[in-house]
Amino acid sequence: MLLILFVALVGSCIVPLVARIMGKGAGLVVALFPFGLLGAFIALAPVIERGWVRSESWRWAPSLGLDVTLRLDGFSFLFCLLITAIGGLVTIYSGGYLTNRSRPDRSRFLTLILLFMTAMLGSVLADNMLVLIVFWEATSVLSFLLIGFDGRSARARRAAIMALQVTAGGGLALVAATVMIGHVLGSYSLSGAIDRAPEILASPLAAPIIIGILIAAFTKSAQFPFHFWLPNAMQAPTPASSYLHSATMVKLGIYLLARFEPLVAGIWWGRTVLITVACITMLIAATQALRAESFKAALAYSTIASLGILVLLVGLDGPAATVAMIGFLLAHALYKAALFFCAGSVLHSTGLGSLRALGGLRKSLPLTALACTGASLSMAGIPPFLGFISKEFLFEAQLESSWELIPLAIAVLVNAVMVGVAAVITLKPFFLKADHPIEIEHPESLSVAVPPLLLSLAGLVISLEPDWITRVAIRPAVAAVYRQPVKVDVAVWHGLTPMLALSAVVVAIGFVIVRYWRPIHLRLRRQGGFERFGIERMWERLLRTLLRASAALTRLVEHGDLRRYLATTIGVIAALVIATWWRIGAAPRIVIGDRPMLGDILVTLTGVAGALAAARAKNLLTAMVAVGLTGFAVAITFMTNGAPDLAITQFAVEALIVVLLTALLLIVPLSVKSTRSGSQRRTDGIIAASFGMVMFVTLLDMAAVQNATPAADWFGQMSYIAGQGHNVVNVILVDFRGFDTLGETAVIAIAALLAGSLLGVRPGKRDGDDAGQPVHYSFAAASGPLFVLLLVASIVILWRGHDQPGGGFVGGLAAALAFAILSLARGVRSAERTLRAQPSTLVGAGLVLAIVSGLPGMMGGQAFMTQLWTEPYGWVPKLSTTISFDLGVYMVVVGAVLAFLFGLQREAAR
């Protein structure tokens, strides 16, 4: 199964490229891929038929509970058959439906459909709930992309965003429930959580877990009050609607509820919530179906009602309810996908979506009319179609359950409305006369007519010859959900039973609804309260309120005043430190140490003088020199206290800051009028002095205590043994904590790319715009030797970093300083010609190199970013993948600094 899922993922990205090469036949060729996956699952049918469970696992990060565990039982097997079979028909249908689209558009659509198929397969096969969440949210994202496939349509964009907000929000509830399950059980296994349901129910987190699962399921399966997103999702191309919003994605919520039914039923209010929400959803959906004007809208609301029926069946107790749920799930997937196909064929051929404008299409679209008739008969529950058998299962489950007759009465009424909807969506477009002549824009083709015909035929064949599907899919699925074998009798005739009588009542009421459809429809359309008080309106008002509140909060917090940001930050830090002292009731510990050396005193006074001068500076040039003086004093302090790596880094940073600020000074004026009043400056001084004093006393307190340093001792001992290096700092950065360093490097790379996009070359620039500013002759003459000297020094620093002070980061700073001097002296163009690559290219190549350096260790069976070493004999030095990692960091740092510098210089030239 891991192989099947991997093939599905890779194939979904590659196979649709056929649509870029082929024309009309691309859908047929691409369909071979999902049908091949269907064959792979059918090959596993003997395992499922015996009631066995097949499980495969790939251990990824077991210490974090991350393992890709797939589990195939009867229930997931039924879903896999539906996902791949209907997915194959959808690709065939898409090839004919999207004929008016360009080849790249067809390829993109088929890619999204197949990726969605893969996400669905992953969702129903995943046994690790963390993996389930990944695929669950992938279905939401892909649904968003498919609904908004026509990006130029404002309605499609609005519907896509709405669907993503609701379904992805429900996914967050599933994340919360999963985290709590892992906390209670110490495991993220889905099957384990079901087996250990009593442990979850006994914990104080039982109610929050169940609420999270219910919200996730209700949002995915469009249950009240989250049902409003599904009708809007009909803005998606019809193949996507038939696949996502009737046969597969909206069933994921049902899948989740059915899996966790033992847990939901174990709490006293669980079944009540399911049945209550289901009944409300069914009534709302049935009413809206009577009001619907378009073909797809009527199908959308009938789908919501059907999903309500499935939730109702999950909530009912007894084995008959499980049989009914599985039977109705299969029947609904077949006839509703077929009906959506038919709606799309009508829309594709006529360009009309309103039922009122349609009529008399049976001659122009004979195969579509036949398919729609068969699917509608199944939807209405007319024998001998599978829909009739599923309705009998439904009524049997309700009669045998312990619930009262109210859910049964609602089910009868809603199913009667479904009979009326099924009749109207078949009679009006195909068999009744149109009010106005209809022009056929696209004649019926086999690629759009055969898929719904096959699905309608499947609903008939399964009901007449149910043996194989019952043995390999329905009976194992029922056993997997009910957790013990259950007798399943799929047959059209069970004799004169109460279920048959209820079916007759449903059909009779349905015929009455059909007879009086127009007055019922018009009366409901005139009721304005449906729109005014609808959940969709409430949702939009809620979002508008949320946006206004967030905008007000943003204006309050992100005011753009740097001084206020700093004052708030340091004020809170100082307050927390003082409050901590106050709370523990202990005075700071201050120990008088050895008499300071004269050199230390001079360095300290120099740093303080620089800080005071920077605070009192009247122009930027003076402030730059003063800040640099303080920075160099700090670097000397590092150097004299046993931190040469920090010192070298600080020196390089200070030098680069001077260069960058020099480029900035070419843009901004050197001196400006003060924007702070005298009282404001005094307040600034008080805040700064208070914070400085608090931090000074805190550092004295920390220095007064000799704490144990087990981590430092361990790194010092293992630096050469495990990392083959004497420079402990560098070994920690590239080996012990290499993954952290990779993350920090990625942050630098992202910042560089953003800088490049904001400060990059603009269209229409003339040659010479980037010429360097006039500089002194001595600086211009010395820039060449300085460049060579700094570049050679950077390479030496890079190479020696594992054993002596240095490394990729410091070496990159030195190399960037070399190019910065060249750029200031001779201009950006000269520096770019010498660099021979764009800074963004350097950043990307460096990041890739840093990532690739961690792969050899992983391929050897160790963790990612585990570095490998070899020590050849003779004069050849020891070699390691760490040099590749350091080189990648080196390139990223060089590219990032130059992206900023070149951009600032171009801005100065403008």
N, C-alpha and C positions, 0 to 999 in steps of 0.2 A: 504493500500500500504506500509505503514511503516512495518507492520508485514510481508508482502511478501518479502520486501527487507531484513529484518532481517533474515528471514528463509533462503533466498538465500545465505546470507553471512555465516551463521553458517553451513548450509548444504553443502556449497562448501568446507568447511574445513573437514567435517566429512564423508560425503557420499563416496568420492573417496577411503576411506580406505578399501572399499569392494574389490578393485582391489588387495590389498595385501593378501586377503584371497582366493578370487576366481581366476579361470583361465580365459579361453576364454569367459565365459559368463558375465564377470564383466561389460563390456560396456553396455549390455542390462539392467542390474540391475541399474547401475548408471544413465542411461537415463531416468528412471522413475522419477528422481528428476526434471530435467528441464521440462519434460512433465507435471509433477504435477504443476509447476509454470505456464506453458502454460494454463492448465485448470483453474487456479485461475484467470488469466487475461481474459480468455474467459467468465468466470462468470460475468465479469464487462461489457461485450459487450452491454447489453441493455442500460446501462447508456450512453455509447459512441454513440450508434446508435441514441439516441434522441438528440444528439448534446450537451449534458451536459459535464461539466468538474468536475472531482472529485479531491479534494485537501485535503491533510492531513499535519499536521505540528506538530513538537516537538520542543518546545522552549528550547534552550540550553543556549546561552548567548545573550539575546535580546539586551542588552546595546551595544554589539559589532556588532550587525546585524547578529549574528550566530544563525540560527534556521534551523532545517532540515525540509524543506518544499518540499513535493512531489506534483506534479500536473500531472494528467492523462487526456489528451485530445485526439482527434482523431489521431494526428500525432504521439505522443508518444505511443499511443496504437498500431499503426501499427508497430512501431519499437519493442515494447515488444513482439508482436506475432512472428516477425521474429527472434528476439534474442533467445527466449525460444524454438521455434520450430526447428530452424536450430541447436541450441545448443544441443537439444536432439538427433538429427540425427548425429551430430559430435561425441557425446559420444559413440553411437552405432558403428559408423565407426571406431573410435579410438580403440575400443576393438578388432576389427579384424586386423586393420592396424599395431598395435604395438605388434603383437604376438611374434616377435623376441626380444622384450625388456623384461627386468626383471620385476617382479611384482612391486617392489618399483618404477621403472621408469614409469610404466603405471599409478600407483597411483599418482605420482607427476605430470604427464602430465594432467591427468583428473582433479586434484586439480586446476592447473593453468587455464585450460579451463573453469571450473565452476566459479572460482574467476573472470575471465575475463567477463563471462556472467553477474555476479553480478555487476561489474563495469560498464558495458554497460547499464544495467537496471537503475542503479543509475544516469548515465549521462543523459539519455533521460527522466527520471522522475523528476530530480531535478529542482525546481523552484528558489531556492536560488543559486546565481551564485558562491558563495564561496563553496557550496557543489558540484556544477557542476565541479569546478576546481579540487576538490579532486578526484572525480571519473574519470574525464578526464585524469589526470595525472596517475591514477591507470591503465587505459587502456594502456598507453604508457609503464609503467614499466612491466606490465604483457606481453605485446607484446615483449618487450626486452627478458624476460625470456623464452618465447615460441620460438622465433626465434633462440636464443642461447641454445635451449634445449640440443643439442648435444655439450656439452662444450668442447669436445676433437677436434672438427673441427675448424680450424683457420678461414675458410670462414664463418661459422655460427657465431663465435664470432664477426668478423668484421661486418657482416650484422646487428647483434643485436645492437652493439654499434652505428652504423650509424643510424638505425631506432630510437634509443633512443635520439640521439643528435638532430635529425631533429624534431621529434614529441614533445619531452619534451621542446625543444626550442620554438616551437610554443605555447606550454602550458604557457610558461612565458609571451608571448605576450597576451594571454588570461587573465592572472593574471593582467597585466598592464591595459588592457581594463576594467576589472572588477573593479579595484580600482578607475579608473577615473569615471566609471558609478556611483559607490557609492558616490564619491565626488560630482558629479553633482546632483544626485537625492536624496541623503541621504538614499538610499535603495539599496539592492543587489537582489531584486526580478527580475527574468528573465521576467516574464509576465508583471510586472510593467514597466520595461525598454522598452518593446515593446509598451505598451500603451502610455508611455510618450516620445516616440521617438522625437516629436517636441521640447521638452525641451532639449534633448541631442543635436539635430541639431542646436539649437540656442546658445549653449554654445561654447566657444573657444576650448574646448577639443573634439569637434565632430570628426574632422579629425583623431587625434591620436586614438580615441576609435575605429573608423571604420577600421583603418589600423591594429590595434591589433587583431580585430576579423577576418579580412581577412587573416592575417598571420597564426593565429591559425587554421583556416579552411583549408587553402592551404597546410599547412604542414601535417595535419591529413589526408586529402583526396588526397595527392600526386599530387598536381597541380604544374605546372611550376612556379618557378624553383626548387621546392622541390620534384619533381616526382621521382628522382633517387633512393630513399630509398626502394620503393616498389618492384621493380624487385629483388633487393638484398635480400629482406625479404623472398624470396622463399626458402631460406636455412632452413626455419622452416619446421617441419614435416607437411605433406600435410593436415591433419585434421585442424591444426592451420591456414594454408594458406586459406583453404576454409572458415573458420569461421571469422578470423580476417581481412584478406586482400582481401576479395571480398564481404562478406555479411554484415559485422557489423562495425568493427572499422573504416575502411576507409569511411564509410557513416556518421561518426560523424561530419566530417567537413561540409558535405551537410546539416546535421541536424542543425548545428549552423548557416549556411548561410540562410537556409530557415526560421529559427526563427527570425533572425535579418534582413530579407529582407526589411521590411518597413524602417529600419534605414539606411541600405546601399543604398536603392533606393532614400532616401531623400536627398542625397548629389549629386551634379551634375555629378561627375565622378564615382559614385558607380557602376552603371550598366555597364558602359564602361569597367571598370577594370575587372569585372566578365566575361564579354563576351570575351574580348581580351585574358585574361589568359586561359579561357576555350578553345578557338580556337587554341592557341599555343600548349596547352597540348594535344589536340586531334590530331593535325598534327604530333607532335613529337612521341606520343604513337603509332599512326597508322604506321608511318615509321619504328619504332623499332619493332613492331609486325611482319612486313614483313621480318625483318632481324633475328628474333628470331629462334634459333635452337632447343631449348628444349620445351617440352610440357608445363611445368609450366611457362617458360619465355613468351611464346606466350600468355598464359592466363593473366599473370601479366600486360603486355603492353596493352592488350585489356581491362583489368580492368581500367587502367589509362585513356584510351580513353573514357570509359563509365562514369567514374567519371567526366571527362571534359564535357560530354554531360549533366550530372546532374547540374554542375555549370552553364553551358550555359542556362539551363532551369530556374534556379533560377534568372539569370540575365535578362531574357526576361520579358516583361510586359504582363499583361492580364491574365484572369482566365485560358485560355487554357494551358498556360505555367505551372501553378501550377498542373493542372490535369495531364499533360504529365510528370512532375517531379515525382509525386507520383506513377503513373503507371509504369514508367521506373524503378524507385527505387525498386518496388516490383518484376517486371519481372527479372531485373538484379540479384537481390539477389537469386532468385530461380535457374535460369539457370547457373549462374557463380559458385555458390556453388556446383551444380551437376557436372559441368565440372572439377572443382578442385578435387572432389571426384574421377572422372574417371581417371584423370591424376595420382592421388595417387595410384589407383588400378593397373594401368599399371606399374608404378614404383615399387610397392610392388611385383607384380607378376614376372616381368622380370629383375628388377634391372637396367633398361635402361631408361634414361630420354630424349635422343635426338630423335626428330621426324624422322631424317634421318635413324636411326638404327631400327625403329619400322616398323611393318607391319603384316597383316594377323592374328590379334589377335581375330577376331570375333568368331572363333570356340573355342578358349581357354577361352575367357572372354565374353560369349554371353550376359549376363545381363548388363555388363558394356558397351558393344557396343551399346545395345539398349538404355540405359540411355544416353550415350554420343550423340547418334543420335538425340534423342528428345530434349536434352538441346541445341545442336548445331542448330537445326531448329529454336528454339525459339530465340537464339542469332542472327541468320541470318534474323529474321523477316519474317519467312515463316508461312502463315496461316495453321491451325487454332490456333497456339500457342500464348501465352500471349505476347511474344516478338513482334509479328506482330502488335498487338493492340497498344503496347507502342510506336512502331515506327510511327504508324499513328498519335498518340497523339503528338509525337515530331514534325512531319512535320506540323501538324495543328497549334501548338503553334508558330512555326516560321513564318508561312504564316500570322497569325493573329497579330503578334507583329508589333511594329512600327519600327523595325530595317530593315536595307537593306538586300540584298540577299547574302552578303558574308558569314555570319554565316550559312545560309541555304546550300550554295554550299559546305562549309567545312563539314557540317553534312552529306550531301549526300555522299561525297567522303569517309569520315571516316567510315560511316556505310557500304559502299561497301567493304572496307578493312575488316571490321568485318565479313562480309559474307564470304570473302575469308579465313580468319582465322578459322571461324567455320567449313568450309568445309575441310580444310587441317587437323585440329586436330582430325577430325572424320575419313576421308578417309584414311590418311596415317597410323595411328596405327592399324586400325581395318579391312579395306576393301582392301587396296592395298598390293601387295606382298612385303615381306621383302627382302632386298638385301642379308641377311645371315640368317641362321636358328636361331630362338630365343628359348632359354631354359626357361621354366616356372618354377620359383623357388617356388612360392606359388600359388596353385590353387585358383580359384575364390571362395569366401565364401559369404554367405548371408549377413554377417555383413558389408562387404565392397561393396556389389552390391545393396542391397536394398535401402540405403539412397539416392544415386544419382537417382535411378529409381523412388523413391517417389517424389523427387523434380522435375524431368522432367514431371512426371505425373501431379503434381500440376500445372505446367505451362499450361498444356493442359486442365485440368478440370476447372480451373478458367476462362479460355477464353470461354469455352463452357457453363459453369454454373456459371456466375459471380454474381448472385443475392446476396448471403449471404456476400461474402467478400466485395462487393461494399457497401452494407448497413452498415456493422459494422466497416469497416476499410478504404476503399478507399475514399468514400464520406465524412466521418467525418475528415479524414486526410486533404483532400483538403480544407474543410471549416476552419479547424484550422490554416492552413498556409495562406490561402487567406483572412481569417478573416471575411468571410461571406459565406453563402451557395452558392454552384456552382453546376450546373447540370453536372452529370457524366454519360456517356453512354458507358459502357464497352461491346462492341459487335465486332464480327469478321467482319461482313459485314455492311458497311455504304453506299453501293452503289458505283457508279463510281465517285470518287472524286479526286481532285488534290493530296491528300495524298496517295491514292492508286497508282496513276501514279508515284509519287516520290518513293514509295516502289518498284514498278516494275523496275524503273531506277536503284535503289540501287542493287537489285538482279541481274540485267543484268550486271552491272559493276563488281559485285562480281564474277560472273561466268567467266568473262574475266580475272580477277585477278587469279582465281583458275587455269584457262587454262595456264596462263603464270607465274605461281607461281615460278617455279624453276629459270628461267632466272632473274626474278625480285629479287628474294631472293639472288642469287649469286652476282648479280651486286651491290646490296646494301651491302653485306658482304665485298666486295672488297674495299669499300670506308672507308679509315682509319680515315677520319675526325670525324666520329661519336664518336670514342673513344678518339681521340686526343683533340677534342674541346668539349667533353661532360661535362655536369654540374657536374657529379660525379668526374671527374678529377679535376675540378676547386675547388670543395668542399674539396677534399683531399689535394690539394695544399694550400688552405686557412687554413686548420687545421694544416698542417705542419708549415706554417708560424707563426700561432698563438702559437704553442708549442715552436718554437725557440724564439719568442719574450718573452714568459712567462719565459723560461729558462734564458734568458739574464737578465730580470728584477729580477728574483729570485737571480741570482748571484750578482746583484748589491745591493739588499736590504738585503738578508739573507746571509751575508758574514761570520757569525759565530764568530765575534769579539764582546764579551760582552761589552767591554769598548765603542766601537763605538755605539752600541745599546743605552747604557745609555747616552752617550754624545749627541746623536741625540735627544733622548726623553727629557732630561732635558733642552737641548738648545732650543728646540721648545717651551716648557712650559715657560721658562724664557722670551723668545722673545715675546710670546703672552701676558704675564703679563705686560712687559715693554711697548709694543705697545698699550695696553689698557690704561695704565696711560697717555701715550703720546697723544693718540687720544682724551681722555676726558679733557685733560689739567688740571688735578687736581693732586696735590702733595699728597703722602700718609699721612693719618691722624695718628698721634702718640700722645697718651694721657699718661701722666706720672701718674701711679697709686700709690697704697700704697707701702711703703718700703717693700721689700721682706724679708721673714723670713730667719734666718740663715740656717735652715734645707733645705729650698728650694735652697739656694745658693750652699750648699754643694752637694745636689743631682745633680744640674745642672752642677757644675764643674766636678763631677764624670762622668756624661754622656759625657761631652765634652772631658775629658781626655781619656775615653775609645775609643771614635771615633778617636782622634788623634793617639792613640797608635795602633789601628787597621790599620790605613792608613800607619803608619811607620813600621809595624811589618815585620820581616824578615822570620818568619816561621809561619806555619798554627796554631800551638798550641797557640802561643802568640796572633795571630789574633782572634782565637776562644774565648779566655778569654776576650780580649778587647771588642769584639762585645757583648759578654754576659754581660759585665759590663754596656755598654750603654743601652742594653735592660732592665736590672733590674732598671736602673735609670729612664727609661721611665715608667716602671710599678709602681714605687714608686710615680712618678708624677701623674699618673692616680689615685692612691689610695688616695693621699692627696688632690685631687681636685674633690672628689665626684663621682668617676667612679669605684667602687669596682669590677664590673663584668669585665670591661676591664682590670683592674689590675690583677685579678686572671688569666684571659686568657693569658695575657702577661707573667706572671710568668711561667705558665705551658708551653707555647710555648718556652720560653728561656731555660727552663730545658730540653725540648725534643730536641731542636736544639743542645745543648751540647751533649746529648746522641747520636744523629744521626751523628754528626760530629766526635764523638769519634769512631764510627764504620767506618766512612769514612777514618779517619786517619790511620786505620789499613791497608788500601789499598794504599794510596798515600804517597809519601815522605813528611816528616815534613817541609823541607826547600828545595827550588829550586832556581836556578839562576834567577835573574830578567830578564824579557822579555821586559822591557820598558827602553828606553834610558832616559838620563837626561832631554832632551827637551820635550819628551813625558810626563814624570812625571810632569814637570812644567805646561804643557798644561792641564793635568788632574786636577792639583791643582787649576788652574785658573777657569776651568769650574765648579768644585765642589764648590769653594768658592763663585763664582758668583751666582750659583743656590741657595746656602744656604742663601746668603744675600737677594736675591729676595724673597725667601719664608719667611724669617724672617720679612722683612718689610711688606710683604703681611699679615702675621698673626697679626702684630701690628696694621695694618690698619683695619682689621676685628674686632679686639678686641676693637677698639676705638668707635665702633658704637653699640648701644643697639638695636638690631633688634627685631621685634615682633616674638614670637614663638608660633603661634596658634596650630601647630601640636603637639609640645611637651606638651603644656598645655592640649590639648584634651586627649592625651594618658595618661598623669598623672591623669586626672580626671576619665577616663573611665577604667583604668587598673583593678580595682577591680570590678567595676559595670558590665563590659562586659566580662572581662577575669578572674575574681575570683582570681586575684593575686596581691600581693603588689610589686613584682619586675617588674617594668615597662619594663625594657629591655627584660626580658624573655617573658613577656606577648606579647610584640610586635613581637618577633621572632617566637613564637609557635602558636600565635592566630591571631593577627591583620595582620601580614605579613607571616603567616605560609606557604603559597604557594611559596613565594620567598625563604624561608628557605629550603623548600623541593627541589627546583631547585638547590640551592647551595649544598645541601647534595648529590644530584645526580651527580654533578660535582666532588665532593670528591670521590664518589664511582667509577666513570669512571676512575679517575686518579689512584685509588688503583688497579683496575683491569688491567690497562695498566702496572703499576709497577710490579704487580704479573706476568704478561706474560713476561716482559723483565728480571726480576730478580729472577724468580721462580726456582724451582728445575729442573735441567737438567737431561735428560735420562742418565742412566749408572753411577750415582754417587754411591760411596762406602759408607758403613756405617762408621760413624765417621768423614766424611768430614765436618760436620757442628759443630764439637766440639768447645766449646768456647776457646778463647785465654787465656793463663795463666794470672791470676789476683792476686792481693794482698789478703792474707788470710783474713784480716779484712773486705775487700769489699765483699768477698765471704760469710763470716759469717753474715754480716749485710744485705745481699741482701734479705734473707727470711723475716725477720721482716719488712724491708722497703717495700717489696712487699705487705705484708698483710696490713700494715698501709696505703699505697697509694691506695690500692684497696678499703678498707673500706671508706677512705676519698672520693674516686670517687663516691661511691654509695650515700654517704651523700650529696655530692654536686649535684648529679643528682636529688635526692628526694626533696631537699629543694629549688631547683632553681626557682620555681614559686613564692615563697614569699620572698626569700632571695638571695643574690648573689650566682650564680651557674647555673646549667642547664646541658643539655645533652652534649653540645659541650665541656664545661670546664671539666665536669666529664669524658668524653671520653679521653681527653688529660691526665688527672690524671691517669686513668686506663692504658692507653698506656705507660705512664712513668713507671708504676709499672712493666709491662711486659718487658719494655726495660731494666730496671735495672736487672731483672732476666735473660734476654737473654745475657747481657754483662757479667754477673758474672758466669753463668752456661752453656751458649751455646744456640743456636737456638732450638735444639731438646728438651731441658729441658723446654724452654718457650712454645714450641708448645704442649708438653704433658700437661702442666698446663693449657693452653688455651683450649685444647680439641676440637679445630676446626681450619680449615684453615682460614687465614685472609680474603680470598675472600668469603668464606661461611659466615663469620660474616658480611661482607659488604653487600652481597646480602640479607641476612635475615634482617639486619637493614633497608635497603632501602624499602623492602616490608612492614615491620612493620610501617615505617613512612607513607607510602602511605595508608595502610589500616586504620591508625588512622583517616584519613579524611573522610572515607566512612560512618560511623554512622551518622554524621551530614547531609551528602547529602541524605542518605536514609530517614532521617526525614524531607526532603523537603527544607533543607537549602543549602547554597553553599558548595562546596567541601572544606575540611580543616576547616570547622566550628567545633570548639571543644564543646563537651558536658560535663556537670558537674552534680554531685550529692553530696549532703551534708547529709549523714546519721546522726541520732541522737546519742548521747552518745560519747564514746571514739573513734569511727571510724572516721578517718580523711576524709576530702573531697576528692572525687575521680573524675578523669577526663580522657578523651582520650588524654589530653596533655602529660600525663606521658608516654603513648605509643609512641607518637611522639618523645618526648625527649629520650626515651630508644632507638628508632630507630637511632636517630642522634648519640647517645652514641656508639652504636655498629658499625656504619659506620666509625666514627672517630677512634675507637680502631683498627678496621680491616685495615683501610688505613695506619695509622702510622706503624703498625706492618708489613704490606706488604713491605713497604720501608725498614724498619729496618732489617727484616729477610733477604731480598734480598741483602742488602749491606753487612751484615755479611757473607753470603754465598760467595759473590764475594771476600771478604777478605780472606776467607778460601781457595779459589782456588788459 
